[in-house]
Amino acid sequence: MNSRFLLIAVVAVATLSGGVAAQDATNTTAETPNATAQTDACTQHISPTLSLCSAEYDGSAAVLVLDSKTRDRITVTEAVALSEPRELNRQSYVVDGRTTIRFGVQPASGAAGVTIDDGTTLYGIPLEASSPIIAGPFTASDAQAAGLGGGLGVALVTLYIVAKVVYGRDQKSERIA
């Protein structure tokens, strides 16, 4: 009788662990909007008139948000560590006020970056590329699904083991002590 209680307790704990992981992921998302608000402050100054508000890598392209007090012409170029020669992507843009630029970048060895050239300053921006083993970017719902899936998987395996013991299909002898 004690073994049944122990197995039921294990199932309950396994089910609750998935809920705790999902709850932790929910608390993490509450901080994300504050972080986004801080990146839009345009604190990185490239030149006296041009500022970088944010720079992100979305898996295939760099997304740059720039702010200019005047109308500036810039050239954006890929900046990656190459293991073999290849042509680098380069394109010119006109920045007038707050401008979002989407620029194709191919990462090399898991790293990516771009340079911004305004004619007098060459400014390098490292971008965070996803790991080749684990692809991202992950959201809070992904973390919740992982926690729920892990808890559900443990609960189902535990229920299967309990059912084998209860219905006598387990060939192992019981431990007495």
PEVENFEN-V829007 format. One record per residue. N is the residue number from 1. RES is the residue in three letters. SS is DSSP state (a for helix, b for strand, c for the rest). PSI is psi in radians with two decimals (NA if undefined). Layout:
n	res	ss	psi
N	RES	SS	PSI
N	RES	SS	PSI
This chain:
n	res	ss	psi
1	MET	c	-0.62
2	ASN	a	-0.57
3	SER	a	-0.61
4	ARG	a	-0.75
5	PHE	a	-0.72
6	LEU	a	-0.75
7	LEU	a	-0.67
8	ILE	a	-0.68
9	ALA	a	-0.69
10	VAL	a	-0.73
11	VAL	a	-0.74
12	ALA	a	-0.75
13	VAL	a	-0.71
14	ALA	a	-0.68
15	THR	a	-0.70
16	LEU	a	-0.51
17	SER	a	-0.60
18	GLY	a	-0.67
19	GLY	a	-0.63
20	VAL	a	-0.73
21	ALA	a	-0.69
22	ALA	a	-0.64
23	GLN	a	-0.71
24	ASP	a	-0.69
25	ALA	a	-0.63
26	THR	a	-0.69
27	ASN	a	-0.53
28	THR	a	-0.64
29	THR	a	-0.39
30	ALA	a	-0.42
31	GLU	a	-0.31
32	THR	a	-0.78
33	PRO	a	-0.61
34	ASN	a	-0.69
35	ALA	a	-0.66
36	THR	a	-0.69
37	ALA	a	-0.60
38	GLN	a	-0.57
39	THR	a	-0.37
40	ASP	c	0.13
41	ALA	c	-0.21
42	CYS	c	0.97
43	THR	c	-0.27
44	GLN	b	1.97
45	HIS	b	2.11
46	ILE	c	-0.75
47	SER	c	3.09
48	PRO	c	-0.42
49	THR	c	-0.23
50	LEU	b	2.27
51	SER	b	2.60
52	LEU	b	2.13
53	CYS	b	-0.80
54	SER	b	2.71
55	ALA	b	2.12
56	GLU	b	2.75
57	TYR	b	2.13
58	ASP	c	0.24
59	GLY	c	-0.51
60	SER	c	-0.28
61	ALA	b	2.69
62	ALA	b	2.35
63	VAL	b	1.90
64	LEU	b	2.34
65	VAL	b	2.03
66	LEU	b	2.69
67	ASP	b	2.28
68	SER	b	2.39
69	LYS	b	-0.47
70	THR	b	3.10
71	ARG	b	1.94
72	ASP	b	2.47
73	ARG	b	2.21
74	ILE	b	2.80
75	THR	b	2.20
76	VAL	b	2.30
77	THR	b	2.55
78	GLU	b	2.51
79	ALA	c	1.67
80	VAL	c	2.69
81	ALA	c	2.02
82	LEU	c	2.48
83	SER	c	-0.35
84	GLU	c	2.67
85	PRO	c	2.46
86	ARG	c	2.86
87	GLU	c	2.32
88	LEU	c	2.48
89	ASN	c	2.37
90	ARG	b	2.39
91	GLN	b	2.55
92	SER	b	2.54
93	TYR	b	2.76
94	VAL	b	2.18
95	VAL	b	2.10
96	ASP	b	1.83
97	GLY	b	-2.64
98	ARG	b	2.15
99	THR	b	2.36
100	THR	b	2.23
101	ILE	b	2.25
102	ARG	b	2.07
103	PHE	b	2.14
104	GLY	b	2.24
105	VAL	c	2.32
106	GLN	c	2.00
107	PRO	c	2.67
108	ALA	b	2.21
109	SER	c	0.63
110	GLY	c	0.13
111	ALA	b	2.57
112	ALA	b	2.81
113	GLY	b	2.93
114	VAL	b	2.78
115	THR	b	2.56
116	ILE	b	2.17
117	ASP	b	2.08
118	ASP	c	0.19
119	GLY	c	-0.54
120	THR	c	-0.44
121	THR	c	2.36
122	LEU	b	1.99
123	TYR	b	2.14
124	GLY	b	2.42
125	ILE	b	1.92
126	PRO	b	2.43
127	LEU	b	2.52
128	GLU	c	1.93
129	ALA	c	2.64
130	SER	c	2.71
131	SER	c	2.46
132	PRO	c	-0.32
133	ILE	c	-0.80
134	ILE	c	2.01
135	ALA	c	2.55
136	GLY	c	-2.83
137	PRO	c	2.56
138	PHE	c	2.58
139	THR	c	3.09
140	ALA	a	-0.63
141	SER	a	-0.54
142	ASP	a	-0.73
143	ALA	a	-0.67
144	GLN	a	-0.76
145	ALA	a	-0.68
146	ALA	a	-0.76
147	GLY	a	-0.77
148	LEU	a	-0.72
149	GLY	a	-0.71
150	GLY	a	-0.79
151	GLY	a	-0.72
152	LEU	a	-0.68
153	GLY	a	-0.74
154	VAL	a	-0.72
155	ALA	a	-0.73
156	LEU	a	-0.71
157	VAL	a	-0.70
158	THR	a	-0.74
159	LEU	a	-0.66
160	TYR	a	-0.77
161	ILE	a	-0.71
162	VAL	a	-0.76
163	ALA	a	-0.68
164	LYS	a	-0.72
165	VAL	a	-0.77
166	VAL	a	-0.73
167	TYR	c	0.13
168	GLY	c	0.37
169	ARG	c	0.00
170	ASP	c	2.16
171	GLN	c	-0.16
172	LYS	c	2.54
173	SER	c	2.66
174	GLU	c	2.59
175	ARG	c	2.31
176	ILE	c	-0.69
177	ALA	c	NA
